[in-house]
Amino acid sequence: MPLSAFAARFKEPLGQTPLEYVTEWRMQKVMQLLEHRDKKLIDVARSVGYESDAAFSKAFK
C-alpha cells in the first residue's frame, strides 16, 4: 500500500495523520514522565524517541 493511501486510511477514523498521532502520543508521554521531577528533560525526550534538545524543542513548540 502506498504511504499516501495508508495515511489517508489512517486519518479517516482518527482524524489525524500517522505523524500527528505519534507526535501527540510522544507529548502525552513526555508530560507523564516530567511529573517525576528527578529526570532531566533531555533524558525524557530521548526516552520517547527524540535524539536532541533541538528536535524535542521544535516538536514541543
Residue pairs with C-beta under 8 A, 6 or more apart in sequence:
1 9
6 18
7 17
7 18
10 16
10 17
10 18
10 21
11 17
14 21
16 24
23 59
26 48
26 49
26 50
26 59
27 59
27 60
29 47
29 48
30 44
30 45
30 48
30 60
33 39
33 44
33 47
33 48
34 41
34 44
41 53
41 56
42 53
42 56
45 53
45 55
45 56
50 56
50 59
